[in-house]
Amino acid sequence: MPEPTIAVLDVDGTLVDSNYQHALAWYRAFRSLGETFPVWRIHRLIGMGGDKLVAALGGDDVEERIGDAARERWVEEVDQLIDEIAPLPGARDLLLAVKERGHRLVLASSGKPQHVEAFVDLLDAGDIADAVTSSQDAEATKPNPDLLQVALQKLGAAPDAPAVVVGDSVWDVEAAKRAGMPAIVVRSGGFGDDELRDAGAVALYDTPGDLVAALDGTPLA
């Protein structure tokens, strides 16, 4: 029998509606350290790992001066906003539908372990997922493919095992491309369809629930 496909699902922004809280948390973190950046510019980088976001936003000088402090402050700001974060429509239904089709499921987040744990609890997904990743599982985060590769390793799967990524940002798509995996995207990341398709997304849906309804026409059928 063919090997079951591995569904590698991003959590932040894909299953839970957290992108704008993250953008605001970064904005407040930078402001507290004397740097102010337009929130729209920060939003454009949400989905990229925090190890890369500071330099991508403010350049190497800002990273050298306040990078570590900004990341620490960002965690504190997210902690204050986490109760405002809710699942996106159909998020848990997507997890159940993937498992019902016999696929293995990894919740592959680059978030902080305590935030990932909170979101897994919010989705009541602890007994659904076969494995969960967080920022502590890889040195380099998206758009590097490390966390996607770790997702396969956690299942004992080969690096070339059949796998599909579900994400919400161009950074998810780029990471999937580097890992040799097709990427399905939900639009909750706020990126344009043209950007996502140009990055390599194979299909786009408004919500996880919309993906559930169309799952039979995707690589996760």
DAHU-V795454 format. One record per residue. N is the residue number from 1. RES is the residue in one small letter. PHI is phi in whole degrees, -180 to 180 (NA if undefined). BURIAL is I if it has 24 or more other ideal C-beta (glycine too) atoms within 12 Angstrom, else O. D_CENTER is the distance of its C-alpha to the mean C-alpha in Angstrom with 2 decimals. Layout:
# DAHU-V795454
n:N res:RES phi:PHI burial:BURIAL d_center:D_CENTER
n:N res:RES phi:PHI burial:BURIAL d_center:D_CENTER
This chain:
# DAHU-V795454
n:1 res:m phi:NA burial:O d_center:30.90
n:2 res:p phi:-65 burial:O d_center:27.77
n:3 res:e phi:-68 burial:O d_center:24.92
n:4 res:p phi:-60 burial:O d_center:22.29
n:5 res:t phi:-70 burial:I d_center:19.10
n:6 res:i phi:-98 burial:I d_center:16.00
n:7 res:a phi:-93 burial:I d_center:13.09
n:8 res:v phi:-107 burial:I d_center:9.79
n:9 res:l phi:-104 burial:I d_center:7.38
n:10 res:d phi:-66 burial:I d_center:3.68
n:11 res:v phi:-103 burial:I d_center:5.04
n:12 res:d phi:-62 burial:I d_center:4.75
n:13 res:g phi:88 burial:I d_center:6.23
n:14 res:t phi:-99 burial:I d_center:6.29
n:15 res:l phi:-104 burial:I d_center:8.57
n:16 res:v phi:-121 burial:I d_center:9.64
n:17 res:d phi:-86 burial:I d_center:11.01
n:18 res:s phi:-118 burial:I d_center:10.06
n:19 res:n phi:-62 burial:I d_center:9.67
n:20 res:y phi:-77 burial:I d_center:13.42
n:21 res:q phi:-65 burial:I d_center:14.01
n:22 res:h phi:-64 burial:I d_center:11.93
n:23 res:a phi:-62 burial:I d_center:14.00
n:24 res:l phi:-66 burial:I d_center:17.09
n:25 res:a phi:-62 burial:I d_center:16.52
n:26 res:w phi:-64 burial:I d_center:16.34
n:27 res:y phi:-57 burial:I d_center:19.35
n:28 res:r phi:-67 burial:I d_center:21.29
n:29 res:a phi:-62 burial:I d_center:20.59
n:30 res:f phi:-65 burial:I d_center:21.96
n:31 res:r phi:-60 burial:O d_center:24.81
n:32 res:s phi:-67 burial:O d_center:25.85
n:33 res:l phi:-109 burial:I d_center:26.30
n:34 res:g phi:87 burial:O d_center:28.30
n:35 res:e phi:-123 burial:I d_center:25.83
n:36 res:t phi:-121 burial:O d_center:25.02
n:37 res:f phi:-124 burial:I d_center:22.61
n:38 res:p phi:-58 burial:O d_center:22.20
n:39 res:v phi:-62 burial:I d_center:19.26
n:40 res:w phi:-64 burial:O d_center:18.60
n:41 res:r phi:-70 burial:O d_center:18.21
n:42 res:i phi:-65 burial:I d_center:15.70
n:43 res:h phi:-57 burial:I d_center:13.69
n:44 res:r phi:-63 burial:I d_center:13.77
n:45 res:l phi:-105 burial:I d_center:11.94
n:46 res:i phi:-66 burial:I d_center:9.10
n:47 res:g phi:110 burial:I d_center:5.83
n:48 res:m phi:-79 burial:I d_center:8.47
n:49 res:g phi:-63 burial:I d_center:9.25
n:50 res:g phi:-62 burial:I d_center:12.09
n:51 res:d phi:-69 burial:I d_center:14.43
n:52 res:k phi:-112 burial:I d_center:14.52
n:53 res:l phi:-64 burial:I d_center:14.06
n:54 res:v phi:-62 burial:I d_center:17.55
n:55 res:a phi:-68 burial:O d_center:19.43
n:56 res:a phi:-64 burial:I d_center:17.71
n:57 res:l phi:-85 burial:I d_center:18.76
n:58 res:g phi:-113 burial:I d_center:22.10
n:59 res:g phi:92 burial:O d_center:23.18
n:60 res:d phi:-63 burial:O d_center:24.31
n:61 res:d phi:-64 burial:O d_center:26.90
n:62 res:v phi:-65 burial:I d_center:24.57
n:63 res:e phi:-60 burial:O d_center:22.40
n:64 res:e phi:-67 burial:O d_center:25.66
n:65 res:r phi:-78 burial:O d_center:27.09
n:66 res:i phi:-135 burial:I d_center:24.42
n:67 res:g phi:-54 burial:I d_center:21.11
n:68 res:d phi:-65 burial:O d_center:21.24
n:69 res:a phi:-65 burial:O d_center:22.72
n:70 res:a phi:-65 burial:I d_center:20.12
n:71 res:r phi:-66 burial:I d_center:17.28
n:72 res:e phi:-65 burial:O d_center:19.51
n:73 res:r phi:-67 burial:I d_center:20.36
n:74 res:w phi:-58 burial:I d_center:16.79
n:75 res:v phi:-58 burial:I d_center:16.22
n:76 res:e phi:-63 burial:O d_center:19.49
n:77 res:e phi:-69 burial:I d_center:18.65
n:78 res:v phi:-63 burial:I d_center:15.43
n:79 res:d phi:-55 burial:O d_center:17.73
n:80 res:q phi:-77 burial:O d_center:20.08
n:81 res:l phi:-105 burial:I d_center:17.76
n:82 res:i phi:-64 burial:I d_center:15.87
n:83 res:d phi:-71 burial:O d_center:18.61
n:84 res:e phi:-87 burial:O d_center:17.99
n:85 res:i phi:-89 burial:I d_center:14.54
n:86 res:a phi:-126 burial:O d_center:15.03
n:87 res:p phi:-62 burial:I d_center:13.53
n:88 res:l phi:-79 burial:I d_center:13.24
n:89 res:p phi:-56 burial:O d_center:16.28
n:90 res:g phi:80 burial:I d_center:16.48
n:91 res:a phi:-62 burial:I d_center:13.31
n:92 res:r phi:-70 burial:I d_center:15.53
n:93 res:d phi:-60 burial:I d_center:17.78
n:94 res:l phi:-64 burial:I d_center:15.21
n:95 res:l phi:-60 burial:I d_center:14.77
n:96 res:l phi:-66 burial:I d_center:18.57
n:97 res:a phi:-65 burial:I d_center:19.24
n:98 res:v phi:-62 burial:I d_center:17.31
n:99 res:k phi:-69 burial:I d_center:19.32
n:100 res:e phi:-63 burial:O d_center:22.49
n:101 res:r phi:-85 burial:O d_center:22.39
n:102 res:g phi:88 burial:O d_center:22.58
n:103 res:h phi:-82 burial:I d_center:19.23
n:104 res:r phi:-85 burial:I d_center:17.66
n:105 res:l phi:-130 burial:I d_center:14.28
n:106 res:v phi:-122 burial:I d_center:11.70
n:107 res:l phi:-88 burial:I d_center:8.86
n:108 res:a phi:-105 burial:I d_center:6.91
n:109 res:s phi:-106 burial:I d_center:5.24
n:110 res:s phi:-102 burial:I d_center:6.58
n:111 res:g phi:-74 burial:I d_center:7.97
n:112 res:k phi:-66 burial:I d_center:11.71
n:113 res:p phi:-52 burial:O d_center:13.29
n:114 res:q phi:-68 burial:O d_center:15.10
n:115 res:h phi:-74 burial:I d_center:12.29
n:116 res:v phi:-60 burial:I d_center:10.42
n:117 res:e phi:-61 burial:O d_center:13.95
n:118 res:a phi:-64 burial:I d_center:14.60
n:119 res:f phi:-73 burial:I d_center:11.79
n:120 res:v phi:-62 burial:I d_center:12.93
n:121 res:d phi:-65 burial:O d_center:16.38
n:122 res:l phi:-61 burial:I d_center:15.68
n:123 res:l phi:-86 burial:I d_center:14.73
n:124 res:d phi:51 burial:O d_center:17.64
n:125 res:a phi:-108 burial:I d_center:15.70
n:126 res:g phi:-59 burial:O d_center:17.27
n:127 res:d phi:-95 burial:O d_center:19.83
n:128 res:i phi:-98 burial:I d_center:17.78
n:129 res:a phi:-72 burial:I d_center:15.19
n:130 res:d phi:-82 burial:I d_center:16.93
n:131 res:a phi:-162 burial:I d_center:14.75
n:132 res:v phi:-137 burial:I d_center:11.94
n:133 res:t phi:-115 burial:I d_center:10.52
n:134 res:s phi:-147 burial:I d_center:10.02
n:135 res:s phi:-61 burial:I d_center:10.91
n:136 res:q phi:-78 burial:O d_center:14.42
n:137 res:d phi:-92 burial:I d_center:14.02
n:138 res:a phi:-152 burial:I d_center:13.93
n:139 res:e phi:-73 burial:O d_center:15.76
n:140 res:a phi:-112 burial:O d_center:13.81
n:141 res:t phi:-100 burial:I d_center:10.10
n:142 res:k phi:-57 burial:I d_center:8.46
n:143 res:p phi:-85 burial:I d_center:10.29
n:144 res:n phi:-63 burial:I d_center:12.26
n:145 res:p phi:-88 burial:I d_center:11.91
n:146 res:d phi:-54 burial:I d_center:12.82
n:147 res:l phi:-67 burial:I d_center:10.04
n:148 res:l phi:-70 burial:I d_center:10.40
n:149 res:q phi:-67 burial:I d_center:14.06
n:150 res:v phi:-62 burial:I d_center:14.00
n:151 res:a phi:-57 burial:I d_center:12.57
n:152 res:l phi:-68 burial:I d_center:15.75
n:153 res:q phi:-61 burial:I d_center:17.89
n:154 res:k phi:-65 burial:I d_center:17.19
n:155 res:l phi:-96 burial:I d_center:18.74
n:156 res:g phi:71 burial:O d_center:21.50
n:157 res:a phi:-91 burial:I d_center:20.68
n:158 res:a phi:-70 burial:O d_center:21.91
n:159 res:p phi:-58 burial:O d_center:19.77
n:160 res:d phi:-102 burial:O d_center:20.92
n:161 res:a phi:-62 burial:I d_center:20.38
n:162 res:p phi:-62 burial:I d_center:19.41
n:163 res:a phi:-149 burial:I d_center:15.67
n:164 res:v phi:-130 burial:I d_center:13.45
n:165 res:v phi:-99 burial:I d_center:9.74
n:166 res:v phi:-119 burial:I d_center:8.41
n:167 res:g phi:-141 burial:I d_center:5.72
n:168 res:d phi:-137 burial:I d_center:6.81
n:169 res:s phi:-138 burial:I d_center:7.67
n:170 res:v phi:-64 burial:I d_center:10.30
n:171 res:w phi:-71 burial:I d_center:8.47
n:172 res:d phi:-65 burial:I d_center:6.49
n:173 res:v phi:-66 burial:I d_center:10.07
n:174 res:e phi:-64 burial:I d_center:11.80
n:175 res:a phi:-62 burial:I d_center:10.29
n:176 res:a phi:-63 burial:I d_center:11.17
n:177 res:k phi:-60 burial:I d_center:14.50
n:178 res:r phi:-66 burial:O d_center:15.29
n:179 res:a phi:-89 burial:I d_center:14.75
n:180 res:g phi:76 burial:O d_center:16.95
n:181 res:m phi:-119 burial:I d_center:14.77
n:182 res:p phi:-69 burial:I d_center:14.82
n:183 res:a phi:-124 burial:I d_center:11.81
n:184 res:i phi:-100 burial:I d_center:12.05
n:185 res:v phi:-128 burial:I d_center:10.47
n:186 res:v phi:-99 burial:I d_center:10.90
n:187 res:r phi:-82 burial:I d_center:12.41
n:188 res:s phi:-66 burial:I d_center:11.00
n:189 res:g phi:-74 burial:I d_center:9.42
n:190 res:g phi:83 burial:I d_center:13.13
n:191 res:f phi:-86 burial:I d_center:13.62
n:192 res:g phi:-72 burial:O d_center:16.89
n:193 res:d phi:-58 burial:O d_center:17.48
n:194 res:d phi:-64 burial:O d_center:19.47
n:195 res:e phi:-62 burial:O d_center:16.83
n:196 res:l phi:-68 burial:I d_center:14.35
n:197 res:r phi:-68 burial:O d_center:17.34
n:198 res:d phi:-62 burial:O d_center:18.69
n:199 res:a phi:-72 burial:I d_center:15.56
n:200 res:g phi:123 burial:I d_center:16.13
n:201 res:a phi:-61 burial:I d_center:14.36
n:202 res:v phi:-90 burial:I d_center:16.77
n:203 res:a phi:-161 burial:I d_center:16.44
n:204 res:l phi:-129 burial:I d_center:15.28
n:205 res:y phi:-140 burial:I d_center:15.49
n:206 res:d phi:-67 burial:O d_center:15.73
n:207 res:t phi:-140 burial:I d_center:14.25
n:208 res:p phi:-58 burial:I d_center:13.26
n:209 res:g phi:-63 burial:I d_center:17.01
n:210 res:d phi:-66 burial:I d_center:18.02
n:211 res:l phi:-65 burial:I d_center:16.20
n:212 res:v phi:-56 burial:I d_center:18.12
n:213 res:a phi:-64 burial:O d_center:21.29
n:214 res:a phi:-109 burial:O d_center:20.88
n:215 res:l phi:-60 burial:I d_center:19.51
n:216 res:d phi:-66 burial:O d_center:22.89
n:217 res:g phi:-101 burial:O d_center:22.63
n:218 res:t phi:-120 burial:I d_center:19.42
n:219 res:p phi:-63 burial:I d_center:18.96
n:220 res:l phi:-103 burial:I d_center:18.07
n:221 res:a phi:-59 burial:O d_center:21.53
